[in-house]
């Protein structure tokens, strides 16, 4: 047994063991660095967005339903959700996150798109039971950055959170 221990105490194995340990330590710290550089900024951006970002909901009849969908999730604060009516479409210009109920605002989408900046997020909720969006309007929505068309309420919440991650929160 002592011969085996003496064999592994040879300077060659001591040097190889030291180099292997040094490589393992460097890889470990590089992994930690990569996590902080890649994932942590996304978490910070999402945290700021969830805490501070104001959401404009372009809806009249379905406003309470859409508002409760967002607030019941526990992710969004009720005070950060604002209703935009047909009479106050220009008021939505100051918001960076816009949710449009297509059945009620189908004639006003082009006007909303005029007020939307590239850095803003636009989510058009268009349930299929209310009819499909005409192709010309769909192409117009597609020409704008950070614009999404959603057909299901469950998907709506997911797309709002994704938009918060991908669009930068700017304090105004």
Secondary structure as the mmCIF struct_conf table of DSSP 4:
data_model
#
loop_
_struct_conf.conf_type_id
_struct_conf.id
_struct_conf.beg_label_comp_id
_struct_conf.beg_label_asym_id
_struct_conf.beg_label_seq_id
_struct_conf.end_label_comp_id
_struct_conf.end_label_asym_id
_struct_conf.end_label_seq_id
HELX_RH_AL_P HELX_RH_AL_P1 UNK A 2 UNK A 8
TURN_TY1_P TURN_TY1_P1 UNK A 9 UNK A 9
BEND BEND1 UNK A 10 UNK A 10
HELX_RH_AL_P HELX_RH_AL_P2 UNK A 11 UNK A 35
HELX_RH_PI_P HELX_RH_PI_P1 UNK A 36 UNK A 40
HELX_RH_AL_P HELX_RH_AL_P3 UNK A 41 UNK A 52
STRN STRN1 UNK A 55 UNK A 58
BEND BEND2 UNK A 60 UNK A 60
TURN_TY1_P TURN_TY1_P2 UNK A 61 UNK A 62
HELX_RH_AL_P HELX_RH_AL_P4 UNK A 63 UNK A 72
TURN_TY1_P TURN_TY1_P3 UNK A 73 UNK A 74
BEND BEND3 UNK A 75 UNK A 76
HELX_RH_3T_P HELX_RH_3T_P1 UNK A 78 UNK A 80
STRN STRN2 UNK A 81 UNK A 84
HELX_RH_3T_P HELX_RH_3T_P2 UNK A 86 UNK A 94
BEND BEND4 UNK A 96 UNK A 96
STRN STRN3 UNK A 97 UNK A 101
HELX_RH_AL_P HELX_RH_AL_P5 UNK A 102 UNK A 105
TURN_TY1_P TURN_TY1_P4 UNK A 106 UNK A 108
HELX_RH_AL_P HELX_RH_AL_P6 UNK A 109 UNK A 115
TURN_TY1_P TURN_TY1_P5 UNK A 118 UNK A 119
BEND BEND5 UNK A 120 UNK A 120
STRN STRN4 UNK A 121 UNK A 125
HELX_RH_3T_P HELX_RH_3T_P3 UNK A 128 UNK A 130
HELX_LH_PP_P HELX_LH_PP_P1 UNK A 132 UNK A 134
HELX_RH_AL_P HELX_RH_AL_P7 UNK A 135 UNK A 142
TURN_TY1_P TURN_TY1_P6 UNK A 143 UNK A 143
BEND BEND6 UNK A 144 UNK A 144
TURN_TY1_P TURN_TY1_P7 UNK A 145 UNK A 146
STRN STRN5 UNK A 147 UNK A 150
HELX_RH_AL_P HELX_RH_AL_P8 UNK A 153 UNK A 166
BEND BEND7 UNK A 167 UNK A 167
HELX_LH_PP_P HELX_LH_PP_P2 UNK A 168 UNK A 169
#
